[in-house]
Amino acid sequence: MRRKICTIGNSRGVSLPAEALERLKLAVGSEVEVQVDEEHGRIVIEPVRPEQYLEGVDAQFAAQVGEFIEEYRPALKKLAE
């Protein structure tokens, strides 16, 4: 899968194919670890896997809830008051 580096704000990024994310059960908001392997001249991106979710909680659902909380954090804070 060949990709190009693009500009994202003041950073640089690479788009990840939806099929690859689906196969690894990753979604928007999933955490990844980025490492530089200088010895082999590569960048390694690996999913951060929590120790475990509560029984019956799907990883993709947990990521969606995280996205929702981030998007609506100000409204949720006001509701909590």
C-alpha positions as CSV (number, residue, x, y, z in Angstrom):
1,M,0.0,0.0,0.0
2,R,1.8,3.0,-1.2
3,R,0.8,6.4,0.3
4,K,2.1,10.0,0.2
5,I,3.0,12.1,3.2
6,C,0.6,15.1,3.4
7,T,0.4,18.3,5.5
8,I,-2.0,18.3,8.4
9,G,-1.8,21.7,10.1
10,N,1.8,22.2,11.2
11,S,2.4,18.4,11.1
12,R,2.7,15.8,8.5
13,G,0.6,12.7,8.1
14,V,-0.2,9.6,6.1
15,S,-3.8,8.3,5.4
16,L,-4.4,4.8,6.4
17,P,-6.6,2.5,4.2
18,A,-10.0,1.7,5.7
19,E,-9.6,-2.0,4.9
20,A,-6.4,-2.1,7.0
21,L,-8.1,-0.4,9.9
22,E,-11.1,-2.7,9.7
23,R,-8.8,-5.8,9.7
24,L,-7.1,-4.5,12.9
25,K,-10.4,-3.4,14.4
26,L,-9.3,0.2,14.6
27,A,-11.4,3.3,14.2
28,V,-11.1,7.1,14.3
29,G,-10.0,7.8,17.8
30,S,-8.1,4.6,18.3
31,E,-4.6,5.1,19.8
32,V,-1.5,4.0,18.0
33,E,2.2,4.0,19.0
34,V,4.6,5.5,16.5
35,Q,8.3,4.4,16.6
36,V,11.3,5.2,14.5
37,D,13.4,2.1,13.6
38,E,16.6,3.8,12.5
39,E,18.4,0.5,12.1
40,H,16.0,-0.5,9.3
41,G,15.1,3.0,8.1
42,R,11.4,2.7,8.8
43,I,8.5,4.1,10.8
44,V,6.5,1.6,12.7
45,I,2.8,2.3,13.7
46,E,1.2,-0.2,16.1
47,P,-2.2,-0.2,17.8
48,V,-2.2,0.5,21.5
49,R,-4.2,-2.3,23.0
50,P,-5.7,-1.6,26.4
51,E,-5.3,-4.3,28.9
52,Q,-9.0,-5.2,28.4
53,Y,-12.3,-3.5,27.9
54,L,-15.3,-4.3,30.1
55,E,-16.9,-7.5,29.2
56,G,-19.1,-7.0,26.1
57,V,-17.6,-3.7,25.1
58,D,-16.4,-3.6,21.5
59,A,-13.1,-1.7,20.8
60,Q,-14.7,0.2,17.9
61,F,-17.7,1.2,20.1
62,A,-15.3,2.4,22.8
63,A,-13.4,4.5,20.2
64,Q,-16.7,6.0,19.0
65,V,-17.7,6.9,22.5
66,G,-14.3,8.6,22.9
67,E,-14.9,10.6,19.7
68,F,-18.3,11.7,20.9
69,I,-17.0,12.8,24.3
70,E,-14.2,14.9,22.6
71,E,-16.6,16.5,20.1
72,Y,-19.2,17.4,22.7
73,R,-17.0,18.0,25.8
74,P,-18.1,21.6,26.3
75,A,-21.8,20.7,26.1
76,L,-21.3,17.7,28.4
77,K,-19.5,19.9,31.0
78,K,-22.4,22.4,31.0
79,L,-24.9,19.6,31.4
80,A,-22.9,18.3,34.4
81,E,-23.2,21.7,36.1
